Amino acid sequence: LGGGEARCGLACKTGDAPSRLERFVGKRFKGGRMGPIRGGNLFIEGPIKRTYGDGIILVGDAAGQTKPTTGGGVILGGICAIEAGRTAADALKRGDPNSSLLRRYQESWRKILGREFSQMLAIRRVFERLSDQQIDRIFKTVKEEDWIMDLLLSQLKKADMDMQSGLIGQILREPRITKILLKSLGSLAAEEIMRRLNFKINLKGDSS
């Protein structure tokens, strides 16, 4: 932020987040002073099953339309809001705001973003199953292999961070990434990751 200030964030499923943040800052930034802590709840389980009803449409956080990977969702929520507005306008024009008409909203946003939410939720499920030791091994391998960071940076320059399925696919199609997963996690864990993301994998490191 400049002026000797930095923004630091932390998220956790259990425990007292502010206390954990204070411990983290105290450990990593000794001698620093914390300003006001701001926080809130994140919905990271993917969209709810039904986002419409008689006379009602749910959008954004209320509908679970946030990124399971990061908890963000301004862009995705905005896309869904546009579809909600179109459906609501049509319902008002017809004078018929019942669920049979408003269901078009859900059909519309799922057609546009359904795959994105599914892929991001799969990624979250994968990482929730990894142990701390497995995650440490992945980062250790990334640190040891300079080409991985070059690959990630090159893909990030071309990627849309709100539409992450394309980025995930491009990275996993790199045979060397498959080998890294095998090296870091072992064949069973690597195969489970690729299966959940609908990618094929074999011990030779070929993916499709």
ROMAR-228738 format. One record per residue (C-alpha): x, y, z. Coordinates in nm, 4 decimals. Layout:
         px         py         pz
          X          Y          Z
...
***
This chain:
         px         py         pz
     0.0000     0.0000     0.0000
     0.2991     0.2286     0.0407
     0.4123     0.4284     0.3407
     0.5283     0.1149     0.5205
     0.1770    -0.0293     0.5187
     0.0576    -0.3626     0.3814
    -0.2756    -0.5380     0.3592
    -0.2795    -0.8905     0.4994
    -0.5654    -1.1389     0.4837
    -0.6489    -1.4761     0.6320
    -0.9380    -1.7185     0.5922
    -1.0236    -2.0294     0.7914
    -1.3099    -2.2742     0.8275
    -1.2810    -2.3194     1.2031
    -1.1411    -2.1228     1.4933
    -1.1161    -1.7523     1.5630
    -0.9962    -1.5821     1.2439
    -0.8950    -1.2462     1.4032
    -0.6807    -1.4212     1.6656
    -0.5144    -1.6346     1.4015
    -0.4483    -1.3256     1.1916
    -0.2871    -1.1501     1.4867
    -0.0605    -1.4501     1.5503
     0.0348    -1.4677     1.1835
     0.1160    -1.0965     1.1600
     0.3079    -1.1075     1.4882
     0.5194    -1.3948     1.3592
     0.5869    -1.2666     1.0074
     0.5992    -0.8897     1.0690
     0.7641    -0.8473     1.4073
     0.7576    -0.4932     1.5351
     0.4632    -0.4021     1.3153
     0.1369    -0.2543     1.4373
    -0.2029    -0.3758     1.3209
    -0.4781    -0.1418     1.2131
    -0.8519    -0.2177     1.2312
    -0.9490    -0.5730     1.1354
    -1.2336    -0.6092     0.8878
    -1.3897    -0.9388     0.7945
    -1.6985    -1.1348     0.7060
    -1.8317    -1.4693     0.5943
    -1.7428    -1.6291     0.2604
    -1.9652    -1.8737     0.0745
    -1.7369    -2.1162    -0.1099
    -1.9548    -2.4237    -0.1593
    -2.0825    -2.3301    -0.5042
    -2.4292    -2.2119    -0.6107
    -2.7338    -2.3306    -0.4196
    -2.9609    -2.5859    -0.5838
    -3.2442    -2.3457    -0.6671
    -3.2021    -1.9721    -0.7242
    -3.5631    -1.8819    -0.8016
    -3.9161    -1.9207    -0.6664
    -4.2584    -1.7629    -0.6971
    -4.1901    -1.3896    -0.7154
    -3.8256    -1.4188    -0.6101
    -3.4830    -1.4423    -0.7735
    -3.1599    -1.4910    -0.5775
    -2.8363    -1.3365    -0.7062
    -2.4756    -1.3131    -0.5890
    -2.3893    -1.4211    -0.2343
    -2.7531    -1.5063    -0.1615
    -2.7405    -1.7613    -0.4452
    -2.3905    -1.8872    -0.3678
    -2.2628    -1.7402    -0.6950
    -1.9126    -1.6808    -0.5606
    -1.5874    -1.8439    -0.6696
    -1.5252    -2.1594    -0.4635
    -1.1522    -2.1093    -0.5180
    -1.1196    -1.7578    -0.3746
    -1.4556    -1.6474    -0.2348
    -1.4667    -1.3560    -0.4805
    -1.7565    -1.3055    -0.7129
    -1.8181    -0.9468    -0.8222
    -1.7880    -1.0290    -1.1930
    -1.9743    -1.3602    -1.1765
    -2.2453    -1.2057    -0.9620
    -2.2723    -0.9213    -1.2124
    -2.3200    -1.1647    -1.5012
    -2.5924    -1.3431    -1.3069
    -2.7517    -1.0092    -1.2172
    -2.7836    -0.9241    -1.5869
    -2.9628    -1.2535    -1.6500
    -3.1812    -1.1937    -1.3446
    -3.2759    -0.8497    -1.4745
    -3.3710    -0.9863    -1.8144
    -3.5865    -1.2586    -1.6646
    -3.7497    -1.0238    -1.4139
    -3.8255    -0.7672    -1.6848
    -3.9905    -1.0351    -1.8971
    -4.1922    -1.1590    -1.5994
    -4.3149    -0.8076    -1.5185
    -4.4024    -0.7459    -1.8808
    -4.6108    -1.0619    -1.8812
    -4.7514    -0.9894    -1.5364
    -4.6589    -1.3439    -1.4361
    -4.3784    -1.3678    -1.1756
    -4.4328    -1.7360    -1.0944
    -4.1516    -1.9878    -1.0616
    -4.2238    -2.1600    -1.3920
    -4.1222    -1.8409    -1.5737
    -3.8472    -1.7319    -1.3345
    -3.6723    -2.0667    -1.3714
    -3.5416    -1.9309    -1.7023
    -3.3023    -1.7221    -1.4957
    -3.1411    -2.0321    -1.3466
    -3.1282    -2.2070    -1.6823
    -2.9603    -1.8995    -1.8305
    -2.6875    -1.8406    -1.5725
    -2.6102    -2.2120    -1.5468
    -2.5639    -2.2275    -1.9241
    -2.3137    -1.9412    -1.9041
    -2.1318    -2.0216    -1.5792
    -2.2209    -2.3767    -1.4795
    -1.8913    -2.5235    -1.5986
    -1.6913    -2.2494    -1.4282
    -1.8525    -2.3118    -1.0912
    -1.8154    -2.6908    -1.1288
    -1.4442    -2.6715    -1.2121
    -1.3663    -2.4266    -0.9334
    -1.5593    -2.6364    -0.6815
    -1.3678    -2.9456    -0.7967
    -1.0394    -2.7628    -0.7366
    -1.1494    -2.6690    -0.3848
    -1.2572    -3.0260    -0.3103
    -0.9185    -3.1523    -0.4277
    -0.7196    -2.9169    -0.2059
    -0.9426    -2.9828     0.0939
    -0.8437    -3.3499     0.0678
    -0.4700    -3.2814     0.0578
    -0.2704    -3.3003     0.3781
    -0.0405    -3.0174     0.4863
     0.2541    -3.2401     0.3947
     0.1235    -3.2947     0.0405
     0.0673    -2.9223    -0.0106
     0.4183    -2.8516     0.1218
     0.5614    -3.1025    -0.1275
     0.3811    -2.9319    -0.4155
     0.5206    -2.5899    -0.3208
     0.8673    -2.7373    -0.2641
     0.8624    -2.8866    -0.6135
     0.7375    -2.5612    -0.7678
     1.0233    -2.3784    -0.5967
     1.2771    -2.6250    -0.7321
     1.1498    -2.6124    -1.0907
     1.1924    -2.2618    -1.2380
     0.9953    -2.3468    -1.5522
     0.6746    -2.3967    -1.3501
     0.6592    -2.0315    -1.2467
     0.7345    -1.9258    -1.6043
     0.4467    -2.1445    -1.7246
     0.2054    -2.0090    -1.4639
     0.2954    -1.6471    -1.5359
     0.2602    -1.6944    -1.9112
    -0.0823    -1.8543    -1.8679
    -0.1959    -1.5889    -1.6202
    -0.1179    -1.3149    -1.8719
    -0.3634    -1.4742    -2.1164
    -0.6188    -1.5968    -1.8630
    -0.9416    -1.4509    -1.7309
    -0.9163    -1.4883    -1.3539
    -1.2940    -1.4957    -1.3211
    -1.3334    -1.7721    -1.5800
    -1.0834    -2.0151    -1.4336
    -1.1758    -2.3405    -1.6094
    -0.9719    -2.2439    -1.9173
    -0.6653    -2.1638    -1.7065
    -0.6979    -2.4902    -1.5143
    -0.7296    -2.6857    -1.8368
    -0.4276    -2.5244    -2.0023
    -0.2047    -2.5905    -1.7031
    -0.3141    -2.9528    -1.6590
    -0.2595    -3.0264    -2.0282
     0.1109    -2.9608    -1.9791
     0.2684    -3.3119    -1.9474
     0.5362    -3.1823    -1.7123
     0.2666    -3.0702    -1.4672
     0.1319    -3.4246    -1.4614
     0.4790    -3.5493    -1.3710
     0.5002    -3.2916    -1.0925
     0.1705    -3.4155    -0.9477
     0.2948    -3.7729    -0.9636
     0.6229    -3.6768    -0.7974
     0.4628    -3.4666    -0.5229
     0.1525    -3.6689    -0.4417
     0.1988    -4.0191    -0.5776
    -0.0027    -4.1882    -0.8507
    -0.3243    -4.2492    -0.6532
    -0.3597    -3.8897    -0.5334
    -0.2642    -3.7491    -0.8752
    -0.5166    -3.9731    -1.0499
    -0.7851    -3.8627    -0.8027
    -0.7130    -3.4972    -0.8796
    -0.7347    -3.5491    -1.2551
    -1.0487    -3.7614    -1.2218
    -1.2279    -3.4923    -1.0261
    -1.1306    -3.2363    -1.2901
    -1.2368    -3.4655    -1.5765
    -0.8839    -3.5123    -1.7095
    -0.7296    -3.8451    -1.8045
    -0.3941    -3.9345    -1.6589
    -0.1500    -4.2221    -1.6772
     0.1822    -4.2959    -1.5160
     0.3715    -4.1758    -1.8242
     0.2422    -3.8249    -1.7597
     0.0132    -3.7919    -2.0630
    -0.3128    -3.6033    -2.0064
    -0.6092    -3.5121    -2.2223
***
